[in-house]
Amino acid sequence: MNGSVKGKWSESDNKRFRSLLGKEEGVNKLGEYQFMWIECCLSKMEAKFPCYIEALKDLEVGKKFALECNDEIILKNNK
């Protein structure tokens, strides 16, 4: 591993994850919520997985967390 642990990833893992999410289709359409959404997803993945590489192995969990962040960030701020 590269210094990451479950709940506290290394800065390089954080950067890689943010970069990956920033390139996902539709993320650029989140506008002012893009940063908050990415940080929400990062926080959830960091708490679940010991590192970025392990997180990439379970895309279903990633999709679940993305939907949760949609509800927590976007829907909540548009009420």
N, CA, C and O atoms as a Maestro MAE file, in Angstrom:
{
 s_m_m2io_version
 :::
 2.0.0
}

f_m_ct {
 s_m_title
 :::
 protein
 m_atom[316] {
  # First column is atom index #
  i_m_mmod_type
  r_m_x_coord
  r_m_y_coord
  r_m_z_coord
  i_m_residue_number
  s_m_chain_name
  s_m_pdb_residue_name
  s_m_pdb_atom_name
  i_m_atomic_number
  :::
  1 25 0.842 -1.194 0.000 1 A "MET " " N  " 7
  2 3 0.000 0.000 0.000 1 A "MET " " CA " 6
  3 2 0.874 1.239 0.000 1 A "MET " " C  " 6
  4 15 2.098 1.139 0.084 1 A "MET " " O  " 8
  5 25 0.264 2.383 -0.091 2 A "ASN " " N  " 7
  6 3 1.034 3.617 -0.179 2 A "ASN " " CA " 6
  7 2 0.773 4.553 1.002 2 A "ASN " " C  " 6
  8 15 0.766 5.772 0.831 2 A "ASN " " O  " 8
  9 25 0.566 4.017 2.156 3 A "GLY " " N  " 7
  10 3 0.333 4.847 3.328 3 A "GLY " " CA " 6
  11 2 -1.127 5.074 3.646 3 A "GLY " " C  " 6
  12 15 -1.437 5.760 4.620 3 A "GLY " " O  " 8
  13 25 -2.026 4.531 2.869 4 A "SER " " N  " 7
  14 3 -3.448 4.691 3.133 4 A "SER " " CA " 6
  15 2 -3.920 3.645 4.126 4 A "SER " " C  " 6
  16 15 -3.409 2.526 4.168 4 A "SER " " O  " 8
  17 25 -4.895 4.026 4.915 5 A "VAL " " N  " 7
  18 3 -5.568 3.097 5.809 5 A "VAL " " CA " 6
  19 2 -7.051 3.402 5.744 5 A "VAL " " C  " 6
  20 15 -7.453 4.508 5.381 5 A "VAL " " O  " 8
  21 25 -7.857 2.424 6.095 6 A "LYS " " N  " 7
  22 3 -9.307 2.620 6.093 6 A "LYS " " CA " 6
  23 2 -9.643 3.812 6.975 6 A "LYS " " C  " 6
  24 15 -9.230 3.872 8.134 6 A "LYS " " O  " 8
  25 25 -10.381 4.746 6.433 7 A "GLY " " N  " 7
  26 3 -10.769 5.938 7.168 7 A "GLY " " CA " 6
  27 2 -9.825 7.109 7.011 7 A "GLY " " C  " 6
  28 15 -10.172 8.235 7.367 7 A "GLY " " O  " 8
  29 25 -8.627 6.862 6.480 8 A "LYS " " N  " 7
  30 3 -7.649 7.954 6.308 8 A "LYS " " CA " 6
  31 2 -6.696 7.596 5.174 8 A "LYS " " C  " 6
  32 15 -5.608 7.071 5.413 8 A "LYS " " O  " 8
  33 25 -7.105 7.879 3.944 9 A "TRP " " N  " 7
  34 3 -6.263 7.587 2.795 9 A "TRP " " CA " 6
  35 2 -5.109 8.572 2.716 9 A "TRP " " C  " 6
  36 15 -5.162 9.663 3.284 9 A "TRP " " O  " 8
  37 25 -4.075 8.171 2.006 10 A "SER " " N  " 7
  38 3 -2.941 9.066 1.760 10 A "SER " " CA " 6
  39 2 -3.388 10.195 0.836 10 A "SER " " C  " 6
  40 15 -4.407 10.084 0.155 10 A "SER " " O  " 8
  41 25 -2.632 11.258 0.818 11 A "GLU " " N  " 7
  42 3 -2.955 12.395 -0.043 11 A "GLU " " CA " 6
  43 2 -2.921 11.985 -1.518 11 A "GLU " " C  " 6
  44 15 -3.723 12.471 -2.316 11 A "GLU " " O  " 8
  45 25 -1.993 11.091 -1.882 12 A "SER " " N  " 7
  46 3 -1.933 10.659 -3.286 12 A "SER " " CA " 6
  47 2 -3.180 9.861 -3.674 12 A "SER " " C  " 6
  48 15 -3.690 10.012 -4.784 12 A "SER " " O  " 8
  49 25 -3.675 9.014 -2.767 13 A "ASP " " N  " 7
  50 3 -4.925 8.297 -3.051 13 A "ASP " " CA " 6
  51 2 -6.090 9.267 -3.165 13 A "ASP " " C  " 6
  52 15 -6.945 9.109 -4.036 13 A "ASP " " O  " 8
  53 25 -6.133 10.264 -2.298 14 A "ASN " " N  " 7
  54 3 -7.198 11.271 -2.365 14 A "ASN " " CA " 6
  55 2 -7.168 11.993 -3.706 14 A "ASN " " C  " 6
  56 15 -8.210 12.176 -4.335 14 A "ASN " " O  " 8
  57 25 -5.998 12.398 -4.141 15 A "LYS " " N  " 7
  58 3 -5.865 13.117 -5.416 15 A "LYS " " CA " 6
  59 2 -6.297 12.236 -6.584 15 A "LYS " " C  " 6
  60 15 -6.999 12.695 -7.486 15 A "LYS " " O  " 8
  61 25 -5.882 10.985 -6.567 16 A "ARG " " N  " 7
  62 3 -6.243 10.057 -7.642 16 A "ARG " " CA " 6
  63 2 -7.752 9.853 -7.691 16 A "ARG " " C  " 6
  64 15 -8.341 9.830 -8.772 16 A "ARG " " O  " 8
  65 25 -8.375 9.707 -6.530 17 A "PHE " " N  " 7
  66 3 -9.820 9.503 -6.477 17 A "PHE " " CA " 6
  67 2 -10.567 10.744 -6.961 17 A "PHE " " C  " 6
  68 15 -11.519 10.639 -7.735 17 A "PHE " " O  " 8
  69 25 -10.134 11.915 -6.503 18 A "ARG " " N  " 7
  70 3 -10.785 13.161 -6.949 18 A "ARG " " CA " 6
  71 2 -10.657 13.335 -8.453 18 A "ARG " " C  " 6
  72 15 -11.611 13.732 -9.121 18 A "ARG " " O  " 8
  73 25 -9.485 13.040 -8.979 19 A "SER " " N  " 7
  74 3 -9.255 13.164 -10.412 19 A "SER " " CA " 6
  75 2 -10.146 12.201 -11.186 19 A "SER " " C  " 6
  76 15 -10.735 12.575 -12.200 19 A "SER " " O  " 8
  77 25 -10.244 10.971 -10.716 20 A "LEU " " N  " 7
  78 3 -11.087 9.974 -11.357 20 A "LEU " " CA " 6
  79 2 -12.546 10.426 -11.385 20 A "LEU " " C  " 6
  80 15 -13.198 10.365 -12.428 20 A "LEU " " O  " 8
  81 25 -13.052 10.876 -10.251 21 A "LEU " " N  " 7
  82 3 -14.456 11.310 -10.202 21 A "LEU " " CA " 6
  83 2 -14.688 12.555 -11.042 21 A "LEU " " C  " 6
  84 15 -15.738 12.702 -11.667 21 A "LEU " " O  " 8
  85 25 -13.715 13.443 -11.056 22 A "GLY " " N  " 7
  86 3 -13.852 14.666 -11.842 22 A "GLY " " CA " 6
  87 2 -13.996 14.406 -13.328 22 A "GLY " " C  " 6
  88 15 -14.536 15.239 -14.056 22 A "GLY " " O  " 8
  89 25 -13.517 13.256 -13.785 23 A "LYS " " N  " 7
  90 3 -13.590 12.891 -15.201 23 A "LYS " " CA " 6
  91 2 -14.843 12.089 -15.546 23 A "LYS " " C  " 6
  92 15 -15.117 11.849 -16.722 23 A "LYS " " O  " 8
  93 25 -15.596 11.676 -14.544 24 A "GLU " " N  " 7
  94 3 -16.801 10.871 -14.789 24 A "GLU " " CA " 6
  95 2 -17.838 11.679 -15.560 24 A "GLU " " C  " 6
  96 15 -17.990 12.883 -15.356 24 A "GLU " " O  " 8
  97 25 -18.539 10.996 -16.442 25 A "GLU " " N  " 7
  98 3 -19.566 11.635 -17.248 25 A "GLU " " CA " 6
  99 2 -20.637 12.267 -16.356 25 A "GLU " " C  " 6
  100 15 -21.146 11.628 -15.436 25 A "GLU " " O  " 8
  101 25 -20.960 13.486 -16.630 26 A "GLY " " N  " 7
  102 3 -22.020 14.183 -15.914 26 A "GLY " " CA " 6
  103 2 -21.572 14.965 -14.693 26 A "GLY " " C  " 6
  104 15 -22.310 15.827 -14.217 26 A "GLY " " O  " 8
  105 25 -20.395 14.691 -14.179 27 A "VAL " " N  " 7
  106 3 -19.938 15.388 -12.970 27 A "VAL " " CA " 6
  107 2 -19.765 16.881 -13.246 27 A "VAL " " C  " 6
  108 15 -20.050 17.708 -12.380 27 A "VAL " " O  " 8
  109 25 -19.306 17.224 -14.433 28 A "ASN " " N  " 7
  110 3 -19.131 18.640 -14.759 28 A "ASN " " CA " 6
  111 2 -20.460 19.384 -14.809 28 A "ASN " " C  " 6
  112 15 -20.477 20.614 -14.781 28 A "ASN " " O  " 8
  113 25 -21.569 18.662 -14.881 29 A "LYS " " N  " 7
  114 3 -22.892 19.288 -14.906 29 A "LYS " " CA " 6
  115 2 -23.414 19.605 -13.506 29 A "LYS " " C  " 6
  116 15 -24.482 20.199 -13.357 29 A "LYS " " O  " 8
  117 25 -22.660 19.208 -12.485 30 A "LEU " " N  " 7
  118 3 -23.099 19.459 -11.104 30 A "LEU " " CA " 6
  119 2 -22.896 20.904 -10.684 30 A "LEU " " C  " 6
  120 15 -23.408 21.328 -9.648 30 A "LEU " " O  " 8
  121 25 -22.160 21.655 -11.470 31 A "GLY " " N  " 7
  122 3 -21.961 23.069 -11.197 31 A "GLY " " CA " 6
  123 2 -21.383 23.331 -9.823 31 A "GLY " " C  " 6
  124 15 -20.356 22.764 -9.450 31 A "GLY " " O  " 8
  125 25 -22.041 24.186 -9.082 32 A "GLU " " N  " 7
  126 3 -21.554 24.588 -7.764 32 A "GLU " " CA " 6
  127 2 -21.475 23.433 -6.769 32 A "GLU " " C  " 6
  128 15 -20.807 23.544 -5.741 32 A "GLU " " O  " 8
  129 25 -22.145 22.338 -7.065 33 A "TYR " " N  " 7
  130 3 -22.158 21.192 -6.154 33 A "TYR " " CA " 6
  131 2 -21.083 20.153 -6.468 33 A "TYR " " C  " 6
  132 15 -20.935 19.178 -5.732 33 A "TYR " " O  " 8
  133 25 -20.337 20.350 -7.545 34 A "GLN " " N  " 7
  134 3 -19.347 19.359 -7.974 34 A "GLN " " CA " 6
  135 2 -18.336 19.052 -6.865 34 A "GLN " " C  " 6
  136 15 -18.107 17.882 -6.557 34 A "GLN " " O  " 8
  137 25 -17.738 20.058 -6.270 35 A "PHE " " N  " 7
  138 3 -16.732 19.834 -5.229 35 A "PHE " " CA " 6
  139 2 -17.336 19.102 -4.032 35 A "PHE " " C  " 6
  140 15 -16.752 18.141 -3.532 35 A "PHE " " O  " 8
  141 25 -18.501 19.552 -3.573 36 A "MET " " N  " 7
  142 3 -19.135 18.921 -2.412 36 A "MET " " CA " 6
  143 2 -19.490 17.466 -2.711 36 A "MET " " C  " 6
  144 15 -19.342 16.603 -1.846 36 A "MET " " O  " 8
  145 25 -19.956 17.188 -3.928 37 A "TRP " " N  " 7
  146 3 -20.329 15.829 -4.304 37 A "TRP " " CA " 6
  147 2 -19.109 14.913 -4.327 37 A "TRP " " C  " 6
  148 15 -19.158 13.796 -3.814 37 A "TRP " " O  " 8
  149 25 -18.022 15.384 -4.920 38 A "ILE " " N  " 7
  150 3 -16.791 14.588 -4.972 38 A "ILE " " CA " 6
  151 2 -16.280 14.324 -3.556 38 A "ILE " " C  " 6
  152 15 -15.872 13.204 -3.250 38 A "ILE " " O  " 8
  153 25 -16.297 15.328 -2.700 39 A "GLU " " N  " 7
  154 3 -15.821 15.151 -1.324 39 A "GLU " " CA " 6
  155 2 -16.717 14.193 -0.541 39 A "GLU " " C  " 6
  156 15 -16.230 13.426 0.290 39 A "GLU " " O  " 8
  157 25 -18.012 14.235 -0.799 40 A "CYS " " N  " 7
  158 3 -18.944 13.305 -0.164 40 A "CYS " " CA " 6
  159 2 -18.610 11.870 -0.568 40 A "CYS " " C  " 6
  160 15 -18.525 10.983 0.281 40 A "CYS " " O  " 8
  161 25 -18.423 11.652 -1.858 41 A "CYS " " N  " 7
  162 3 -18.074 10.308 -2.350 41 A "CYS " " CA " 6
  163 2 -16.735 9.858 -1.788 41 A "CYS " " C  " 6
  164 15 -16.591 8.708 -1.374 41 A "CYS " " O  " 8
  165 25 -15.768 10.741 -1.771 42 A "LEU " " N  " 7
  166 3 -14.450 10.408 -1.232 42 A "LEU " " CA " 6
  167 2 -14.551 10.000 0.228 42 A "LEU " " C  " 6
  168 15 -13.958 9.003 0.641 42 A "LEU " " O  " 8
  169 25 -15.287 10.752 0.996 43 A "SER " " N  " 7
  170 3 -15.444 10.459 2.421 43 A "SER " " CA " 6
  171 2 -16.048 9.079 2.646 43 A "SER " " C  " 6
  172 15 -15.591 8.329 3.509 43 A "SER " " O  " 8
  173 25 -17.062 8.750 1.880 44 A "LYS " " N  " 7
  174 3 -17.720 7.450 2.025 44 A "LYS " " CA " 6
  175 2 -16.799 6.305 1.601 44 A "LYS " " C  " 6
  176 15 -16.745 5.272 2.268 44 A "LYS " " O  " 8
  177 25 -16.085 6.483 0.507 45 A "MET " " N  " 7
  178 3 -15.181 5.449 0.023 45 A "MET " " CA " 6
  179 2 -13.999 5.266 0.980 45 A "MET " " C  " 6
  180 15 -13.563 4.144 1.239 45 A "MET " " O  " 8
  181 25 -13.503 6.358 1.486 46 A "GLU " " N  " 7
  182 3 -12.374 6.321 2.421 46 A "GLU " " CA " 6
  183 2 -12.748 5.569 3.701 46 A "GLU " " C  " 6
  184 15 -11.928 4.851 4.273 46 A "GLU " " O  " 8
  185 25 -13.988 5.743 4.137 47 A "ALA " " N  " 7
  186 3 -14.453 5.059 5.348 47 A "ALA " " CA " 6
  187 2 -14.689 3.567 5.107 47 A "ALA " " C  " 6
  188 15 -14.634 2.773 6.046 47 A "ALA " " O  " 8
  189 25 -14.949 3.185 3.864 48 A "LYS " " N  " 7
  190 3 -15.276 1.796 3.538 48 A "LYS " " CA " 6
  191 2 -14.050 0.967 3.130 48 A "LYS " " C  " 6
  192 15 -13.963 -0.219 3.447 48 A "LYS " " O  " 8
  193 25 -13.120 1.594 2.433 49 A "PHE " " N  " 7
  194 3 -12.000 0.859 1.847 49 A "PHE " " CA " 6
  195 2 -10.652 1.342 2.396 49 A "PHE " " C  " 6
  196 15 -10.514 2.506 2.774 49 A "PHE " " O  " 8
  197 25 -9.657 0.442 2.439 50 A "PRO " " N  " 7
  198 3 -8.351 0.812 2.974 50 A "PRO " " CA " 6
  199 2 -7.518 1.681 2.033 50 A "PRO " " C  " 6
  200 15 -6.575 2.336 2.477 50 A "PRO " " O  " 8
  201 25 -7.850 1.697 0.740 51 A "CYS " " N  " 7
  202 3 -7.093 2.521 -0.202 51 A "CYS " " CA " 6
  203 2 -7.865 2.664 -1.519 51 A "CYS " " C  " 6
  204 15 -8.865 1.987 -1.758 51 A "CYS " " O  " 8
  205 25 -7.373 3.549 -2.342 52 A "TYR " " N  " 7
  206 3 -7.954 3.839 -3.647 52 A "TYR " " CA " 6
  207 2 -8.058 2.589 -4.518 52 A "TYR " " C  " 6
  208 15 -9.093 2.350 -5.139 52 A "TYR " " O  " 8
  209 25 -6.998 1.796 -4.567 53 A "ILE " " N  " 7
  210 3 -6.972 0.595 -5.399 53 A "ILE " " CA " 6
  211 2 -8.068 -0.385 -4.982 53 A "ILE " " C  " 6
  212 15 -8.738 -0.966 -5.836 53 A "ILE " " O  " 8
  213 25 -8.250 -0.568 -3.691 54 A "GLU " " N  " 7
  214 3 -9.305 -1.469 -3.202 54 A "GLU " " CA " 6
  215 2 -10.684 -0.914 -3.534 54 A "GLU " " C  " 6
  216 15 -11.599 -1.676 -3.846 54 A "GLU " " O  " 8
  217 25 -10.838 0.382 -3.471 55 A "ALA " " N  " 7
  218 3 -12.124 1.008 -3.786 55 A "ALA " " CA " 6
  219 2 -12.513 0.765 -5.243 55 A "ALA " " C  " 6
  220 15 -13.691 0.585 -5.552 55 A "ALA " " O  " 8
  221 25 -11.534 0.760 -6.125 56 A "LEU " " N  " 7
  222 3 -11.810 0.541 -7.546 56 A "LEU " " CA " 6
  223 2 -12.313 -0.866 -7.840 56 A "LEU " " C  " 6
  224 15 -12.914 -1.109 -8.886 56 A "LEU " " O  " 8
  225 25 -12.070 -1.778 -6.932 57 A "LYS " " N  " 7
  226 3 -12.475 -3.168 -7.137 57 A "LYS " " CA " 6
  227 2 -13.959 -3.399 -6.896 57 A "LYS " " C  " 6
  228 15 -14.488 -4.442 -7.279 57 A "LYS " " O  " 8
  229 25 -14.646 -2.438 -6.264 58 A "ASP " " N  " 7
  230 3 -16.065 -2.608 -5.948 58 A "ASP " " CA " 6
  231 2 -16.867 -1.423 -6.478 58 A "ASP " " C  " 6
  232 15 -17.246 -0.525 -5.726 58 A "ASP " " O  " 8
  233 25 -17.114 -1.439 -7.764 59 A "LEU " " N  " 7
  234 3 -17.815 -0.327 -8.397 59 A "LEU " " CA " 6
  235 2 -19.266 -0.212 -7.966 59 A "LEU " " C  " 6
  236 15 -19.839 0.876 -8.008 59 A "LEU " " O  " 8
  237 25 -19.867 -1.319 -7.552 60 A "GLU " " N  " 7
  238 3 -21.264 -1.268 -7.095 60 A "GLU " " CA " 6
  239 2 -21.394 -0.410 -5.831 60 A "GLU " " C  " 6
  240 15 -22.339 0.368 -5.696 60 A "GLU " " O  " 8
  241 25 -20.454 -0.555 -4.925 61 A "VAL " " N  " 7
  242 3 -20.468 0.280 -3.721 61 A "VAL " " CA " 6
  243 2 -20.263 1.733 -4.113 61 A "VAL " " C  " 6
  244 15 -20.910 2.626 -3.567 61 A "VAL " " O  " 8
  245 25 -19.366 1.970 -5.057 62 A "GLY " " N  " 7
  246 3 -19.132 3.332 -5.535 62 A "GLY " " CA " 6
  247 2 -20.390 3.959 -6.112 62 A "GLY " " C  " 6
  248 15 -20.677 5.129 -5.859 62 A "GLY " " O  " 8
  249 25 -21.143 3.183 -6.887 63 A "LYS " " N  " 7
  250 3 -22.399 3.682 -7.460 63 A "LYS " " CA " 6
  251 2 -23.413 3.987 -6.363 63 A "LYS " " C  " 6
  252 15 -24.126 4.989 -6.420 63 A "LYS " " O  " 8
  253 25 -23.468 3.111 -5.365 64 A "LYS " " N  " 7
  254 3 -24.390 3.318 -4.242 64 A "LYS " " CA " 6
  255 2 -24.048 4.616 -3.514 64 A "LYS " " C  " 6
  256 15 -24.934 5.412 -3.202 64 A "LYS " " O  " 8
  257 25 -22.764 4.822 -3.246 65 A "PHE " " N  " 7
  258 3 -22.342 6.035 -2.558 65 A "PHE " " CA " 6
  259 2 -22.604 7.278 -3.410 65 A "PHE " " C  " 6
  260 15 -22.965 8.327 -2.876 65 A "PHE " " O  " 8
  261 25 -22.427 7.168 -4.724 66 A "ALA " " N  " 7
  262 3 -22.694 8.300 -5.612 66 A "ALA " " CA " 6
  263 2 -24.158 8.719 -5.521 66 A "ALA " " C  " 6
  264 15 -24.470 9.909 -5.472 66 A "ALA " " O  " 8
  265 25 -25.048 7.737 -5.499 67 A "LEU " " N  " 7
  266 3 -26.475 8.044 -5.377 67 A "LEU " " CA " 6
  267 2 -26.804 8.651 -4.011 67 A "LEU " " C  " 6
  268 15 -27.612 9.574 -3.913 67 A "LEU " " O  " 8
  269 25 -26.178 8.128 -2.971 68 A "GLU " " N  " 7
  270 3 -26.376 8.699 -1.631 68 A "GLU " " CA " 6
  271 2 -25.925 10.156 -1.604 68 A "GLU " " C  " 6
  272 15 -26.585 11.007 -1.007 68 A "GLU " " O  " 8
  273 25 -24.801 10.437 -2.250 69 A "CYS " " N  " 7
  274 3 -24.298 11.813 -2.273 69 A "CYS " " CA " 6
  275 2 -25.201 12.713 -3.103 69 A "CYS " " C  " 6
  276 15 -25.347 13.897 -2.797 69 A "CYS " " O  " 8
  277 25 -25.810 12.161 -4.154 70 A "ASN " " N  " 7
  278 3 -26.803 12.933 -4.909 70 A "ASN " " CA " 6
  279 2 -27.884 13.417 -3.962 70 A "ASN " " C  " 6
  280 15 -28.233 14.597 -3.951 70 A "ASN " " O  " 8
  281 25 -28.415 12.492 -3.162 71 A "ASP " " N  " 7
  282 3 -29.479 12.850 -2.222 71 A "ASP " " CA " 6
  283 2 -28.985 13.835 -1.172 71 A "ASP " " C  " 6
  284 15 -29.658 14.822 -0.874 71 A "ASP " " O  " 8
  285 25 -27.817 13.568 -0.617 72 A "GLU " " N  " 7
  286 3 -27.306 14.386 0.474 72 A "GLU " " CA " 6
  287 2 -26.898 15.786 0.034 72 A "GLU " " C  " 6
  288 15 -27.098 16.745 0.780 72 A "GLU " " O  " 8
  289 25 -26.342 15.922 -1.139 73 A "ILE " " N  " 7
  290 3 -25.806 17.212 -1.585 73 A "ILE " " CA " 6
  291 2 -26.779 17.946 -2.499 73 A "ILE " " C  " 6
  292 15 -27.188 19.071 -2.210 73 A "ILE " " O  " 8
  293 25 -27.138 17.314 -3.579 74 A "ILE " " N  " 7
  294 3 -27.892 18.009 -4.626 74 A "ILE " " CA " 6
  295 2 -29.357 18.171 -4.279 74 A "ILE " " C  " 6
  296 15 -29.887 19.281 -4.320 74 A "ILE " " O  " 8
  297 25 -30.016 17.081 -3.937 75 A "LEU " " N  " 7
  298 3 -31.445 17.189 -3.629 75 A "LEU " " CA " 6
  299 2 -31.687 18.062 -2.404 75 A "LEU " " C  " 6
  300 15 -32.611 18.876 -2.390 75 A "LEU " " O  " 8
  301 25 -30.866 17.894 -1.387 76 A "LYS " " N  " 7
  302 3 -31.021 18.668 -0.155 76 A "LYS " " CA " 6
  303 2 -30.866 20.174 -0.401 76 A "LYS " " C  " 6
  304 15 -31.565 20.981 0.211 76 A "LYS " " O  " 8
  305 25 -29.955 20.543 -1.293 77 A "ASN " " N  " 7
  306 3 -29.700 21.954 -1.551 77 A "ASN " " CA " 6
  307 2 -30.656 22.570 -2.582 77 A "ASN " " C  " 6
  308 15 -30.604 23.773 -2.837 77 A "ASN " " O  " 8
  309 25 -31.512 21.757 -3.161 78 A "ASN " " N  " 7
  310 3 -32.459 22.269 -4.147 78 A "ASN " " CA " 6
  311 2 -33.901 22.211 -3.673 78 A "ASN " " C  " 6
  312 15 -34.828 22.287 -4.480 78 A "ASN " " O  " 8
  313 25 -34.093 22.077 -2.376 79 A "LYS " " N  " 7
  314 3 -35.461 22.038 -1.822 79 A "LYS " " CA " 6
  315 2 -35.970 23.434 -1.629 79 A "LYS " " C  " 6
  316 15 -37.098 23.622 -1.174 79 A "LYS " " O  " 8
  :::
 }
 m_bond[315] {
  # First column is bond index #
  i_m_from
  i_m_to
  i_m_order
  :::
  1 1 2 1
  2 2 3 1
  3 3 4 2
  4 3 5 1
  5 5 6 1
  6 6 7 1
  7 7 8 2
  8 7 9 1
  9 9 10 1
  10 10 11 1
  11 11 12 2
  12 11 13 1
  13 13 14 1
  14 14 15 1
  15 15 16 2
  16 15 17 1
  17 17 18 1
  18 18 19 1
  19 19 20 2
  20 19 21 1
  21 21 22 1
  22 22 23 1
  23 23 24 2
  24 23 25 1
  25 25 26 1
  26 26 27 1
  27 27 28 2
  28 27 29 1
  29 29 30 1
  30 30 31 1
  31 31 32 2
  32 31 33 1
  33 33 34 1
  34 34 35 1
  35 35 36 2
  36 35 37 1
  37 37 38 1
  38 38 39 1
  39 39 40 2
  40 39 41 1
  41 41 42 1
  42 42 43 1
  43 43 44 2
  44 43 45 1
  45 45 46 1
  46 46 47 1
  47 47 48 2
  48 47 49 1
  49 49 50 1
  50 50 51 1
  51 51 52 2
  52 51 53 1
  53 53 54 1
  54 54 55 1
  55 55 56 2
  56 55 57 1
  57 57 58 1
  58 58 59 1
  59 59 60 2
  60 59 61 1
  61 61 62 1
  62 62 63 1
  63 63 64 2
  64 63 65 1
  65 65 66 1
  66 66 67 1
  67 67 68 2
  68 67 69 1
  69 69 70 1
  70 70 71 1
  71 71 72 2
  72 71 73 1
  73 73 74 1
  74 74 75 1
  75 75 76 2
  76 75 77 1
  77 77 78 1
  78 78 79 1
  79 79 80 2
  80 79 81 1
  81 81 82 1
  82 82 83 1
  83 83 84 2
  84 83 85 1
  85 85 86 1
  86 86 87 1
  87 87 88 2
  88 87 89 1
  89 89 90 1
  90 90 91 1
  91 91 92 2
  92 91 93 1
  93 93 94 1
  94 94 95 1
  95 95 96 2
  96 95 97 1
  97 97 98 1
  98 98 99 1
  99 99 100 2
  100 99 101 1
  101 101 102 1
  102 102 103 1
  103 103 104 2
  104 103 105 1
  105 105 106 1
  106 106 107 1
  107 107 108 2
  108 107 109 1
  109 109 110 1
  110 110 111 1
  111 111 112 2
  112 111 113 1
  113 113 114 1
  114 114 115 1
  115 115 116 2
  116 115 117 1
  117 117 118 1
  118 118 119 1
  119 119 120 2
  120 119 121 1
  121 121 122 1
  122 122 123 1
  123 123 124 2
  124 123 125 1
  125 125 126 1
  126 126 127 1
  127 127 128 2
  128 127 129 1
  129 129 130 1
  130 130 131 1
  131 131 132 2
  132 131 133 1
  133 133 134 1
  134 134 135 1
  135 135 136 2
  136 135 137 1
  137 137 138 1
  138 138 139 1
  139 139 140 2
  140 139 141 1
  141 141 142 1
  142 142 143 1
  143 143 144 2
  144 143 145 1
  145 145 146 1
  146 146 147 1
  147 147 148 2
  148 147 149 1
  149 149 150 1
  150 150 151 1
  151 151 152 2
  152 151 153 1
  153 153 154 1
  154 154 155 1
  155 155 156 2
  156 155 157 1
  157 157 158 1
  158 158 159 1
  159 159 160 2
  160 159 161 1
  161 161 162 1
  162 162 163 1
  163 163 164 2
  164 163 165 1
  165 165 166 1
  166 166 167 1
  167 167 168 2
  168 167 169 1
  169 169 170 1
  170 170 171 1
  171 171 172 2
  172 171 173 1
  173 173 174 1
  174 174 175 1
  175 175 176 2
  176 175 177 1
  177 177 178 1
  178 178 179 1
  179 179 180 2
  180 179 181 1
  181 181 182 1
  182 182 183 1
  183 183 184 2
  184 183 185 1
  185 185 186 1
  186 186 187 1
  187 187 188 2
  188 187 189 1
  189 189 190 1
  190 190 191 1
  191 191 192 2
  192 191 193 1
  193 193 194 1
  194 194 195 1
  195 195 196 2
  196 195 197 1
  197 197 198 1
  198 198 199 1
  199 199 200 2
  200 199 201 1
  201 201 202 1
  202 202 203 1
  203 203 204 2
  204 203 205 1
  205 205 206 1
  206 206 207 1
  207 207 208 2
  208 207 209 1
  209 209 210 1
  210 210 211 1
  211 211 212 2
  212 211 213 1
  213 213 214 1
  214 214 215 1
  215 215 216 2
  216 215 217 1
  217 217 218 1
  218 218 219 1
  219 219 220 2
  220 219 221 1
  221 221 222 1
  222 222 223 1
  223 223 224 2
  224 223 225 1
  225 225 226 1
  226 226 227 1
  227 227 228 2
  228 227 229 1
  229 229 230 1
  230 230 231 1
  231 231 232 2
  232 231 233 1
  233 233 234 1
  234 234 235 1
  235 235 236 2
  236 235 237 1
  237 237 238 1
  238 238 239 1
  239 239 240 2
  240 239 241 1
  241 241 242 1
  242 242 243 1
  243 243 244 2
  244 243 245 1
  245 245 246 1
  246 246 247 1
  247 247 248 2
  248 247 249 1
  249 249 250 1
  250 250 251 1
  251 251 252 2
  252 251 253 1
  253 253 254 1
  254 254 255 1
  255 255 256 2
  256 255 257 1
  257 257 258 1
  258 258 259 1
  259 259 260 2
  260 259 261 1
  261 261 262 1
  262 262 263 1
  263 263 264 2
  264 263 265 1
  265 265 266 1
  266 266 267 1
  267 267 268 2
  268 267 269 1
  269 269 270 1
  270 270 271 1
  271 271 272 2
  272 271 273 1
  273 273 274 1
  274 274 275 1
  275 275 276 2
  276 275 277 1
  277 277 278 1
  278 278 279 1
  279 279 280 2
  280 279 281 1
  281 281 282 1
  282 282 283 1
  283 283 284 2
  284 283 285 1
  285 285 286 1
  286 286 287 1
  287 287 288 2
  288 287 289 1
  289 289 290 1
  290 290 291 1
  291 291 292 2
  292 291 293 1
  293 293 294 1
  294 294 295 1
  295 295 296 2
  296 295 297 1
  297 297 298 1
  298 298 299 1
  299 299 300 2
  300 299 301 1
  301 301 302 1
  302 302 303 1
  303 303 304 2
  304 303 305 1
  305 305 306 1
  306 306 307 1
  307 307 308 2
  308 307 309 1
  309 309 310 1
  310 310 311 1
  311 311 312 2
  312 311 313 1
  313 313 314 1
  314 314 315 1
  315 315 316 2
  :::
 }
}
